[in-house]
Amino acid sequence: MRPTQRLARILATRTGEEIELAIATAGGETLKVLATQEQIDMLVDELEDILNSPAEGAPGGPPDAA
């Protein structure tokens, strides 16, 4: 498995019925994928869930179990 890389940019364009996502890393690599509208919707939902949940170790979350 490849190590985690810092995200630099995300580009998206419609390619026919699908959407092409290009993800560029700070190290200069670019990954391009084709996704359906449903897959993009699922990605947006996942990101919204992450953004709306408290960060790990952040104050205000539920207390630790005793």
N, CA, C and O atoms as CSV, one atom per row, in Angstrom:
chain,resi,resn,atom,element,x,y,z
A,1,MET,N,N,0.843,-1.173,0.000
A,1,MET,CA,C,0.000,0.000,0.000
A,1,MET,C,C,0.892,1.241,0.000
A,1,MET,O,O,1.931,1.277,0.659
A,2,ARG,N,N,0.474,2.232,-0.736
A,2,ARG,CA,C,1.246,3.469,-0.836
A,2,ARG,C,C,1.032,4.335,0.396
A,2,ARG,O,O,-0.038,4.300,1.003
A,3,PRO,N,N,2.036,5.106,0.765
A,3,PRO,CA,C,1.854,6.001,1.917
A,3,PRO,C,C,0.871,7.127,1.605
A,3,PRO,O,O,0.665,7.482,0.444
A,4,THR,N,N,0.277,7.674,2.641
A,4,THR,CA,C,-0.652,8.794,2.490
A,4,THR,C,C,0.102,10.013,1.976
A,4,THR,O,O,1.231,10.279,2.390
A,5,GLN,N,N,-0.530,10.746,1.075
A,5,GLN,CA,C,0.087,11.942,0.510
A,5,GLN,C,C,-0.830,13.138,0.736
A,5,GLN,O,O,-2.050,12.995,0.816
A,6,ARG,N,N,-0.232,14.301,0.837
A,6,ARG,CA,C,-1.004,15.523,1.054
A,6,ARG,C,C,-1.671,15.938,-0.260
A,6,ARG,O,O,-1.034,15.963,-1.313
A,7,LEU,N,N,-2.950,16.260,-0.179
A,7,LEU,CA,C,-3.732,16.669,-1.340
A,7,LEU,C,C,-3.391,18.101,-1.728
A,7,LEU,O,O,-3.329,18.983,-0.872
A,8,ALA,N,N,-3.175,18.328,-3.003
A,8,ALA,CA,C,-2.874,19.679,-3.491
A,8,ALA,C,C,-4.078,20.292,-4.200
A,8,ALA,O,O,-4.424,21.447,-3.953
A,9,ARG,N,N,-4.727,19.507,-5.096
A,9,ARG,CA,C,-5.855,20.044,-5.865
A,9,ARG,C,C,-6.805,18.926,-6.248
A,9,ARG,O,O,-6.415,17.763,-6.352
A,10,ILE,N,N,-8.050,19.296,-6.454
A,10,ILE,CA,C,-9.048,18.386,-7.014
A,10,ILE,C,C,-9.687,19.103,-8.193
A,10,ILE,O,O,-10.177,20.224,-8.060
A,11,LEU,N,N,-9.677,18.458,-9.328
A,11,LEU,CA,C,-10.313,19.004,-10.526
A,11,LEU,C,C,-11.404,18.032,-10.964
A,11,LEU,O,O,-11.240,16.818,-10.842
A,12,ALA,N,N,-12.494,18.547,-11.462
A,12,ALA,CA,C,-13.573,17.693,-11.935
A,12,ALA,C,C,-14.126,18.239,-13.237
A,12,ALA,O,O,-14.236,19.451,-13.421
A,13,THR,N,N,-14.474,17.328,-14.141
A,13,THR,CA,C,-15.074,17.711,-15.410
A,13,THR,C,C,-16.012,16.596,-15.848
A,13,THR,O,O,-15.791,15.427,-15.532
A,14,ARG,N,N,-17.051,16.963,-16.573
A,14,ARG,CA,C,-17.975,15.955,-17.090
A,14,ARG,C,C,-17.396,15.378,-18.372
A,14,ARG,O,O,-16.955,16.106,-19.262
A,15,THR,N,N,-17.408,14.038,-18.446
A,15,THR,CA,C,-16.933,13.325,-19.625
A,15,THR,C,C,-18.063,12.421,-20.085
A,15,THR,O,O,-18.179,11.281,-19.636
A,16,GLY,N,N,-18.899,12.934,-20.986
A,16,GLY,CA,C,-20.070,12.169,-21.410
A,16,GLY,C,C,-21.029,12.009,-20.250
A,16,GLY,O,O,-21.426,12.993,-19.627
A,17,GLU,N,N,-21.406,10.762,-19.953
A,17,GLU,CA,C,-22.319,10.474,-18.850
A,17,GLU,C,C,-21.604,10.448,-17.501
A,17,GLU,O,O,-22.259,10.503,-16.460
A,18,GLU,N,N,-20.285,10.368,-17.499
A,18,GLU,CA,C,-19.535,10.238,-16.260
A,18,GLU,C,C,-18.807,11.525,-15.915
A,18,GLU,O,O,-18.751,12.459,-16.715
A,19,ILE,N,N,-18.255,11.560,-14.718
A,19,ILE,CA,C,-17.493,12.710,-14.244
A,19,ILE,C,C,-16.061,12.254,-14.025
A,19,ILE,O,O,-15.820,11.226,-13.393
A,20,GLU,N,N,-15.118,13.017,-14.544
A,20,GLU,CA,C,-13.709,12.696,-14.351
A,20,GLU,C,C,-13.176,13.539,-13.192
A,20,GLU,O,O,-13.268,14.767,-13.205
A,21,LEU,N,N,-12.618,12.854,-12.189
A,21,LEU,CA,C,-11.965,13.525,-11.077
A,21,LEU,C,C,-10.467,13.388,-11.252
A,21,LEU,O,O,-9.961,12.294,-11.500
A,22,ALA,N,N,-9.763,14.484,-11.124
A,22,ALA,CA,C,-8.304,14.461,-11.133
A,22,ALA,C,C,-7.848,14.971,-9.772
A,22,ALA,O,O,-8.176,16.085,-9.365
A,23,ILE,N,N,-7.088,14.133,-9.080
A,23,ILE,CA,C,-6.615,14.465,-7.740
A,23,ILE,C,C,-5.104,14.602,-7.818
A,23,ILE,O,O,-4.399,13.638,-8.119
A,24,ALA,N,N,-4.609,15.807,-7.545
A,24,ALA,CA,C,-3.167,16.073,-7.599
A,24,ALA,C,C,-2.620,16.131,-6.180
A,24,ALA,O,O,-3.217,16.747,-5.297
A,25,THR,N,N,-1.481,15.483,-5.972
A,25,THR,CA,C,-0.861,15.487,-4.650
A,25,THR,C,C,0.230,16.548,-4.589
A,25,THR,O,O,0.698,17.042,-5.615
A,26,ALA,N,N,0.623,16.885,-3.373
A,26,ALA,CA,C,1.686,17.865,-3.180
A,26,ALA,C,C,3.005,17.346,-3.752
A,26,ALA,O,O,3.888,18.137,-4.083
A,27,GLY,N,N,3.147,16.025,-3.869
A,27,GLY,CA,C,4.366,15.429,-4.423
A,27,GLY,C,C,4.404,15.428,-5.939
A,27,GLY,O,O,5.386,14.980,-6.532
A,28,GLY,N,N,3.341,15.927,-6.582
A,28,GLY,CA,C,3.338,16.026,-8.030
A,28,GLY,C,C,2.644,14.894,-8.758
A,28,GLY,O,O,2.562,14.923,-9.986
A,29,GLU,N,N,2.141,13.895,-8.045
A,29,GLU,CA,C,1.421,12.801,-8.695
A,29,GLU,C,C,-0.018,13.220,-8.973
A,29,GLU,O,O,-0.592,14.020,-8.234
A,30,THR,N,N,-0.596,12.676,-10.042
A,30,THR,CA,C,-1.992,12.944,-10.364
A,30,THR,C,C,-2.703,11.620,-10.577
A,30,THR,O,O,-2.214,10.750,-11.299
A,31,LEU,N,N,-3.855,11.474,-9.948
A,31,LEU,CA,C,-4.694,10.300,-10.106
A,31,LEU,C,C,-5.978,10.745,-10.780
A,31,LEU,O,O,-6.631,11.682,-10.321
A,32,LYS,N,N,-6.347,10.075,-11.870
A,32,LYS,CA,C,-7.588,10.398,-12.562
A,32,LYS,C,C,-8.511,9.192,-12.484
A,32,LYS,O,O,-8.098,8.057,-12.719
A,33,VAL,N,N,-9.777,9.461,-12.147
A,33,VAL,CA,C,-10.785,8.404,-12.081
A,33,VAL,C,C,-12.065,8.892,-12.730
A,33,VAL,O,O,-12.354,10.088,-12.740
A,34,LEU,N,N,-12.832,7.952,-13.272
A,34,LEU,CA,C,-14.159,8.254,-13.793
A,34,LEU,C,C,-15.173,7.796,-12.764
A,34,LEU,O,O,-15.022,6.723,-12.180
A,35,ALA,N,N,-16.202,8.593,-12.536
A,35,ALA,CA,C,-17.237,8.266,-11.557
A,35,ALA,C,C,-18.603,8.572,-12.146
A,35,ALA,O,O,-18.756,9.460,-12.984
A,36,THR,N,N,-19.590,7.815,-11.688
A,36,THR,CA,C,-20.968,8.083,-12.089
A,36,THR,C,C,-21.531,9.180,-11.186
A,36,THR,O,O,-20.928,9.531,-10.172
A,37,GLN,N,N,-22.665,9.705,-11.557
A,37,GLN,CA,C,-23.334,10.713,-10.730
A,37,GLN,C,C,-23.622,10.151,-9.337
A,37,GLN,O,O,-23.458,10.848,-8.336
A,38,GLU,N,N,-24.057,8.878,-9.275
A,38,GLU,CA,C,-24.334,8.236,-7.985
A,38,GLU,C,C,-23.075,8.159,-7.121
A,38,GLU,O,O,-23.136,8.402,-5.915
A,39,GLN,N,N,-21.940,7.824,-7.727
A,39,GLN,CA,C,-20.702,7.730,-6.967
A,39,GLN,C,C,-20.274,9.101,-6.441
A,39,GLN,O,O,-19.781,9.214,-5.318
A,40,ILE,N,N,-20.463,10.137,-7.251
A,40,ILE,CA,C,-20.134,11.496,-6.799
A,40,ILE,C,C,-21.040,11.887,-5.643
A,40,ILE,O,O,-20.578,12.475,-4.665
A,41,ASP,N,N,-22.343,11.561,-5.744
A,41,ASP,CA,C,-23.275,11.853,-4.658
A,41,ASP,C,C,-22.854,11.146,-3.372
A,41,ASP,O,O,-22.915,11.734,-2.292
A,42,MET,N,N,-22.425,9.878,-3.485
A,42,MET,CA,C,-21.976,9.140,-2.308
A,42,MET,C,C,-20.719,9.772,-1.716
A,42,MET,O,O,-20.586,9.855,-0.495
A,43,LEU,N,N,-19.801,10.215,-2.563
A,43,LEU,CA,C,-18.582,10.866,-2.097
A,43,LEU,C,C,-18.915,12.151,-1.351
A,43,LEU,O,O,-18.358,12.410,-0.285
A,44,VAL,N,N,-19.817,12.957,-1.903
A,44,VAL,CA,C,-20.223,14.205,-1.252
A,44,VAL,C,C,-20.871,13.904,0.103
A,44,VAL,O,O,-20.592,14.589,1.087
A,45,ASP,N,N,-21.738,12.879,0.160
A,45,ASP,CA,C,-22.373,12.503,1.430
A,45,ASP,C,C,-21.335,12.090,2.466
A,45,ASP,O,O,-21.422,12.489,3.627
A,46,GLU,N,N,-20.353,11.293,2.051
A,46,GLU,CA,C,-19.295,10.847,2.968
A,46,GLU,C,C,-18.502,12.041,3.490
A,46,GLU,O,O,-18.202,12.120,4.681
A,47,LEU,N,N,-18.166,12.966,2.602
A,47,LEU,CA,C,-17.396,14.142,3.021
A,47,LEU,C,C,-18.206,15.017,3.968
A,47,LEU,O,O,-17.661,15.540,4.941
A,48,GLU,N,N,-19.502,15.186,3.698
A,48,GLU,CA,C,-20.351,15.968,4.594
A,48,GLU,C,C,-20.426,15.321,5.970
A,48,GLU,O,O,-20.392,16.024,6.980
A,49,ASP,N,N,-20.527,13.986,6.030
A,49,ASP,CA,C,-20.547,13.288,7.314
A,49,ASP,C,C,-19.263,13.552,8.095
A,49,ASP,O,O,-19.302,13.799,9.300
A,50,ILE,N,N,-18.132,13.499,7.407
A,50,ILE,CA,C,-16.840,13.735,8.061
A,50,ILE,C,C,-16.748,15.173,8.541
A,50,ILE,O,O,-16.333,15.426,9.672
A,51,LEU,N,N,-17.129,16.116,7.692
A,51,LEU,CA,C,-17.035,17.521,8.060
A,51,LEU,C,C,-17.962,17.879,9.210
A,51,LEU,O,O,-17.647,18.773,9.996
A,52,ASN,N,N,-19.097,17.202,9.325
A,52,ASN,CA,C,-20.066,17.511,10.372
A,52,ASN,C,C,-19.865,16.710,11.647
A,52,ASN,O,O,-20.612,16.888,12.609
A,53,SER,N,N,-18.866,15.827,11.673
A,53,SER,CA,C,-18.594,15.067,12.893
A,53,SER,C,C,-17.404,15.693,13.615
A,53,SER,O,O,-16.534,16.287,12.977
A,54,PRO,N,N,-17.360,15.564,14.944
A,54,PRO,CA,C,-16.233,16.151,15.676
A,54,PRO,C,C,-14.930,15.422,15.340
A,54,PRO,O,O,-14.922,14.214,15.104
A,55,ALA,N,N,-13.845,16.169,15.324
A,55,ALA,CA,C,-12.533,15.579,15.070
A,55,ALA,C,C,-12.161,14.695,16.249
A,55,ALA,O,O,-12.593,14.938,17.376
A,56,GLU,N,N,-11.352,13.656,15.985
A,56,GLU,CA,C,-10.919,12.786,17.067
A,56,GLU,C,C,-10.128,13.589,18.087
A,56,GLU,O,O,-9.245,14.371,17.732
A,57,GLY,N,N,-10.453,13.388,19.346
A,57,GLY,CA,C,-9.744,14.087,20.409
A,57,GLY,C,C,-10.195,15.518,20.610
A,57,GLY,O,O,-9.648,16.223,21.458
A,58,ALA,N,N,-11.184,15.962,19.845
A,58,ALA,CA,C,-11.670,17.334,19.980
A,58,ALA,C,C,-12.596,17.425,21.185
A,58,ALA,O,O,-13.352,16.495,21.466
A,59,PRO,N,N,-12.537,18.553,21.900
A,59,PRO,CA,C,-13.451,18.712,23.030
A,59,PRO,C,C,-14.894,18.800,22.540
A,59,PRO,O,O,-15.162,19.210,21.411
A,60,GLY,N,N,-15.823,18.401,23.427
A,60,GLY,CA,C,-17.227,18.502,23.076
A,60,GLY,C,C,-17.814,17.188,22.612
A,60,GLY,O,O,-19.023,17.089,22.404
A,61,GLY,N,N,-16.976,16.178,22.446
A,61,GLY,CA,C,-17.475,14.874,22.051
A,61,GLY,C,C,-17.981,14.129,23.264
A,61,GLY,O,O,-17.950,14.665,24.371
A,62,PRO,N,N,-18.445,12.908,23.085
A,62,PRO,CA,C,-18.937,12.136,24.228
A,62,PRO,C,C,-17.779,11.814,25.177
A,62,PRO,O,O,-16.638,11.676,24.737
A,63,PRO,N,N,-18.069,11.695,26.476
A,63,PRO,CA,C,-17.000,11.379,27.421
A,63,PRO,C,C,-16.480,9.966,27.231
A,63,PRO,O,O,-17.197,9.094,26.739
A,64,ASP,N,N,-15.240,9.742,27.617
A,64,ASP,CA,C,-14.650,8.416,27.523
A,64,ASP,C,C,-15.349,7.478,28.506
A,64,ASP,O,O,-15.810,7.907,29.564
A,65,ALA,N,N,-15.422,6.217,28.155
A,65,ALA,CA,C,-16.026,5.221,29.043
A,65,ALA,C,C,-15.150,5.061,30.277
A,65,ALA,O,O,-13.926,5.180,30.210
A,66,ALA,N,N,-15.792,4.792,31.394
A,66,ALA,CA,C,-15.054,4.652,32.658
A,66,ALA,C,C,-14.336,3.322,32.708
A,66,ALA,O,O,-13.661,3.022,33.693
